[in-house]
Amino acid sequence: MINKKSLKNSNKSGAGLKFPAGFLWGAATSAYQVEGEIENNDWAEAGRQGRVPKTGLASDHYHRYEDDFQMAKYLHHNAHRLSLEWSRIEPQAGKFSEETLEHYHQVLNFLKDNGFATFVTLHHFTNPLWFSSRGGWANPQASQYFGNYVAKVTQSLGHLVDYWVTVNEPCLYAGLSYGRGQWPPFHRSYLKAWRVYKLLLAAHNRAYEVIHQYFPKALVGFAQNIAYNHGGLAAKLSDYLEIDFPYRQTNNDFLGLNHYFHRKYRLGFRMEREGAQTDWKIFPIYPRAIYEVLRKLKKYNLPIYITENGLPDARDLKRESYIKSYLSEVHHAIRDGAQVRGYFHWSLLDNFEWAEGYKYRFGLIAVDFKTQKRTIRESAYAYSHICQDNGLPPLNLPLSKGEKERGL
Ligand code: BGC
């Protein structure tokens, strides 16, 4: 139920909307999408085979992280989410690269020295080749292999990590890599996808244990891609797969929400996508969706971090209003009792968008992939004011669809 009182506090009054003290503001990245020159994982191998695009230098973030984080700091971010590349850290089973660990040590140190809270993802879609050749996430021993890697990382880097994100989007990864077979290892079996999903959740639990062995007070969660599903049984089934099932199976200190989608069903069929278009039609703009998802997550009574939210918008025409309208819905959800403690825009930089290669631009900062020149987009400045003020300015935007629907 939407709480009427909170809606009175709408952002059209002229006062702006303040977020709770200590709210974390930042952006997210993942290693394979930005670092460049990663050759030893399953995506690189699939790239060499011509089954997916190659990354090449990506955003060359491996060498340019200092400049990139300086820009994030200049834009008033106080937190950053990144991922570690498992294949760089453990290039062969059980053999760890001290050089790579030293690199990530420097990266995390740089963030801490510059006042950022650190969110570290341990698995963001890519696997070392030795792991995939042993059956990857379909191997029942997967969580043991993962646990060994997590133990090493925790011992080496744990003192620099504020929040751990064990696995990124287990449901989406299992569905695309093992169900639809669009991503490595290109399997097409929903039965297998279901097994992989469960093994990924088991791996999360294993990582949760391992991290807490070394750091009993560590804060550990995973990032789940949750859509706003509405309309009958099909929506209930999607909610079960995305929310109820995984959270019932896992231990969590917080919930990490990656939010992009809404799915409307009618008589079991998916309806046309509603909402304004972005550069990629599967990502329409529908701000009310994030409110509804946060409302559903309230019952877990855990802090929530929005670990990803963003849009492909190369010309930066819609990003500013997207950010403002989504954040205004997040604010409503907070007022209605959702314990949201932070927001990470996807993404800090333009980057490698998986099977789509470099076609779509999600960055607050544009990257010219020929020259690696960075340009801060206008919307990044608008977001920067929000980060600095810990709140949204009074809205002079057209009403979002969610707001219209709710009669604001
Ligand atoms: C993934 C990112 C991806 C983004 C946009 C998320 O599901 O975690 O890696 O770039 O969506 O497609």
Boltz pocket constraint, residues with backbone or C-beta under 6 A from the ligand:
constraints:
  - pocket:
      binder: B
      contacts: [[A, 30], [A, 33], [A, 168], [A, 169], [A, 172], [A, 225], [A, 258], [A, 308], [A, 346], [A, 352], [A, 353], [A, 362]]
      max_distance: 6.0
